Amino acid sequence: MGEPPTRGPTGQDQVRARWVVDGAEHTGIVDSGVGARAGQTVTVWVDEDGNYMQAPNTGTDNAIGALGAALGFLVLGTVGCGLLLIGFHWLLDKRHRAQWQREWQSLGHTPGWSIS
């Protein structure tokens, strides 16, 4: 870590670093946390080839994601059911009004009340 850190999209400082895995040296830009200094040792996650990778999600991260997805599905399901009920009510109301129209016409009257 010889150059000054830059702020990455994760909100952590990013620096150029080098690390050794199974005798092979690797270099790259890694998240170093906030306030890292040149020469400081930083723990990084690597894949099976020794390449840098982001740290896996924690159990808390996964729980928050699952909770957010569950709440999203609950809201979408509630809104969907509400819209379905509103549509069903509208269709029944339309059918009911049409039935009233047919009954008035069968009596020879126009719908509504007579003013005279």
MODELLER restraints for C-alpha pairs under 7 A, 6 or more apart:
rsr = mdl.restraints
at = mdl.atoms
rsr.add(forms.Gaussian(group=physical.xy_distance, feature=features.Distance(at['CA:1:A'], at['CA:15:A']), mean=6.29, stdev=0.5))
rsr.add(forms.Gaussian(group=physical.xy_distance, feature=features.Distance(at['CA:1:A'], at['CA:16:A']), mean=5.66, stdev=0.5))
rsr.add(forms.Gaussian(group=physical.xy_distance, feature=features.Distance(at['CA:1:A'], at['CA:17:A']), mean=5.10, stdev=0.5))
rsr.add(forms.Gaussian(group=physical.xy_distance, feature=features.Distance(at['CA:1:A'], at['CA:38:A']), mean=4.72, stdev=0.5))
rsr.add(forms.Gaussian(group=physical.xy_distance, feature=features.Distance(at['CA:1:A'], at['CA:39:A']), mean=5.52, stdev=0.5))
rsr.add(forms.Gaussian(group=physical.xy_distance, feature=features.Distance(at['CA:2:A'], at['CA:38:A']), mean=5.28, stdev=0.5))
rsr.add(forms.Gaussian(group=physical.xy_distance, feature=features.Distance(at['CA:5:A'], at['CA:13:A']), mean=5.57, stdev=0.5))
rsr.add(forms.Gaussian(group=physical.xy_distance, feature=features.Distance(at['CA:5:A'], at['CA:14:A']), mean=5.37, stdev=0.5))
rsr.add(forms.Gaussian(group=physical.xy_distance, feature=features.Distance(at['CA:5:A'], at['CA:15:A']), mean=4.88, stdev=0.5))
rsr.add(forms.Gaussian(group=physical.xy_distance, feature=features.Distance(at['CA:6:A'], at['CA:13:A']), mean=5.32, stdev=0.5))
rsr.add(forms.Gaussian(group=physical.xy_distance, feature=features.Distance(at['CA:6:A'], at['CA:14:A']), mean=5.23, stdev=0.5))
rsr.add(forms.Gaussian(group=physical.xy_distance, feature=features.Distance(at['CA:6:A'], at['CA:15:A']), mean=6.64, stdev=0.5))
rsr.add(forms.Gaussian(group=physical.xy_distance, feature=features.Distance(at['CA:7:A'], at['CA:13:A']), mean=4.44, stdev=0.5))
rsr.add(forms.Gaussian(group=physical.xy_distance, feature=features.Distance(at['CA:7:A'], at['CA:14:A']), mean=5.91, stdev=0.5))
rsr.add(forms.Gaussian(group=physical.xy_distance, feature=features.Distance(at['CA:8:A'], at['CA:14:A']), mean=5.68, stdev=0.5))
rsr.add(forms.Gaussian(group=physical.xy_distance, feature=features.Distance(at['CA:12:A'], at['CA:31:A']), mean=6.02, stdev=0.5))
rsr.add(forms.Gaussian(group=physical.xy_distance, feature=features.Distance(at['CA:12:A'], at['CA:32:A']), mean=6.67, stdev=0.5))
rsr.add(forms.Gaussian(group=physical.xy_distance, feature=features.Distance(at['CA:12:A'], at['CA:33:A']), mean=4.94, stdev=0.5))
rsr.add(forms.Gaussian(group=physical.xy_distance, feature=features.Distance(at['CA:12:A'], at['CA:34:A']), mean=5.43, stdev=0.5))
rsr.add(forms.Gaussian(group=physical.xy_distance, feature=features.Distance(at['CA:13:A'], at['CA:31:A']), mean=5.79, stdev=0.5))
rsr.add(forms.Gaussian(group=physical.xy_distance, feature=features.Distance(at['CA:13:A'], at['CA:32:A']), mean=5.52, stdev=0.5))
rsr.add(forms.Gaussian(group=physical.xy_distance, feature=features.Distance(at['CA:13:A'], at['CA:33:A']), mean=5.41, stdev=0.5))
rsr.add(forms.Gaussian(group=physical.xy_distance, feature=features.Distance(at['CA:13:A'], at['CA:34:A']), mean=5.25, stdev=0.5))
rsr.add(forms.Gaussian(group=physical.xy_distance, feature=features.Distance(at['CA:14:A'], at['CA:29:A']), mean=6.24, stdev=0.5))
rsr.add(forms.Gaussian(group=physical.xy_distance, feature=features.Distance(at['CA:14:A'], at['CA:30:A']), mean=5.34, stdev=0.5))
rsr.add(forms.Gaussian(group=physical.xy_distance, feature=features.Distance(at['CA:14:A'], at['CA:31:A']), mean=4.46, stdev=0.5))
rsr.add(forms.Gaussian(group=physical.xy_distance, feature=features.Distance(at['CA:14:A'], at['CA:32:A']), mean=5.57, stdev=0.5))
rsr.add(forms.Gaussian(group=physical.xy_distance, feature=features.Distance(at['CA:15:A'], at['CA:29:A']), mean=5.31, stdev=0.5))
rsr.add(forms.Gaussian(group=physical.xy_distance, feature=features.Distance(at['CA:15:A'], at['CA:30:A']), mean=5.61, stdev=0.5))
rsr.add(forms.Gaussian(group=physical.xy_distance, feature=features.Distance(at['CA:15:A'], at['CA:31:A']), mean=6.64, stdev=0.5))
rsr.add(forms.Gaussian(group=physical.xy_distance, feature=features.Distance(at['CA:15:A'], at['CA:32:A']), mean=6.53, stdev=0.5))
rsr.add(forms.Gaussian(group=physical.xy_distance, feature=features.Distance(at['CA:16:A'], at['CA:28:A']), mean=5.40, stdev=0.5))
rsr.add(forms.Gaussian(group=physical.xy_distance, feature=features.Distance(at['CA:16:A'], at['CA:29:A']), mean=4.38, stdev=0.5))
rsr.add(forms.Gaussian(group=physical.xy_distance, feature=features.Distance(at['CA:16:A'], at['CA:30:A']), mean=6.36, stdev=0.5))
rsr.add(forms.Gaussian(group=physical.xy_distance, feature=features.Distance(at['CA:17:A'], at['CA:27:A']), mean=5.53, stdev=0.5))
rsr.add(forms.Gaussian(group=physical.xy_distance, feature=features.Distance(at['CA:17:A'], at['CA:28:A']), mean=5.61, stdev=0.5))
rsr.add(forms.Gaussian(group=physical.xy_distance, feature=features.Distance(at['CA:17:A'], at['CA:29:A']), mean=6.14, stdev=0.5))
rsr.add(forms.Gaussian(group=physical.xy_distance, feature=features.Distance(at['CA:17:A'], at['CA:30:A']), mean=6.58, stdev=0.5))
rsr.add(forms.Gaussian(group=physical.xy_distance, feature=features.Distance(at['CA:18:A'], at['CA:25:A']), mean=6.84, stdev=0.5))
rsr.add(forms.Gaussian(group=physical.xy_distance, feature=features.Distance(at['CA:18:A'], at['CA:26:A']), mean=5.48, stdev=0.5))
rsr.add(forms.Gaussian(group=physical.xy_distance, feature=features.Distance(at['CA:18:A'], at['CA:27:A']), mean=4.19, stdev=0.5))
rsr.add(forms.Gaussian(group=physical.xy_distance, feature=features.Distance(at['CA:18:A'], at['CA:28:A']), mean=6.61, stdev=0.5))
rsr.add(forms.Gaussian(group=physical.xy_distance, feature=features.Distance(at['CA:19:A'], at['CA:25:A']), mean=5.68, stdev=0.5))
rsr.add(forms.Gaussian(group=physical.xy_distance, feature=features.Distance(at['CA:19:A'], at['CA:26:A']), mean=5.31, stdev=0.5))
rsr.add(forms.Gaussian(group=physical.xy_distance, feature=features.Distance(at['CA:19:A'], at['CA:27:A']), mean=6.40, stdev=0.5))
rsr.add(forms.Gaussian(group=physical.xy_distance, feature=features.Distance(at['CA:20:A'], at['CA:26:A']), mean=6.04, stdev=0.5))
rsr.add(forms.Gaussian(group=physical.xy_distance, feature=features.Distance(at['CA:21:A'], at['CA:50:A']), mean=5.64, stdev=0.5))
rsr.add(forms.Gaussian(group=physical.xy_distance, feature=features.Distance(at['CA:32:A'], at['CA:42:A']), mean=6.18, stdev=0.5))
rsr.add(forms.Gaussian(group=physical.xy_distance, feature=features.Distance(at['CA:44:A'], at['CA:52:A']), mean=6.94, stdev=0.5))
rsr.add(forms.Gaussian(group=physical.xy_distance, feature=features.Distance(at['CA:45:A'], at['CA:52:A']), mean=5.94, stdev=0.5))
rsr.add(forms.Gaussian(group=physical.xy_distance, feature=features.Distance(at['CA:45:A'], at['CA:53:A']), mean=5.54, stdev=0.5))
rsr.add(forms.Gaussian(group=physical.xy_distance, feature=features.Distance(at['CA:45:A'], at['CA:54:A']), mean=6.39, stdev=0.5))
rsr.add(forms.Gaussian(group=physical.xy_distance, feature=features.Distance(at['CA:45:A'], at['CA:55:A']), mean=5.71, stdev=0.5))
rsr.add(forms.Gaussian(group=physical.xy_distance, feature=features.Distance(at['CA:46:A'], at['CA:52:A']), mean=4.47, stdev=0.5))
rsr.add(forms.Gaussian(group=physical.xy_distance, feature=features.Distance(at['CA:46:A'], at['CA:53:A']), mean=5.29, stdev=0.5))
rsr.add(forms.Gaussian(group=physical.xy_distance, feature=features.Distance(at['CA:47:A'], at['CA:53:A']), mean=6.42, stdev=0.5))
rsr.add(forms.Gaussian(group=physical.xy_distance, feature=features.Distance(at['CA:101:A'], at['CA:111:A']), mean=6.71, stdev=0.5))
rsr.add(forms.Gaussian(group=physical.xy_distance, feature=features.Distance(at['CA:104:A'], at['CA:110:A']), mean=6.16, stdev=0.5))
rsr.add(forms.Gaussian(group=physical.xy_distance, feature=features.Distance(at['CA:104:A'], at['CA:111:A']), mean=5.86, stdev=0.5))
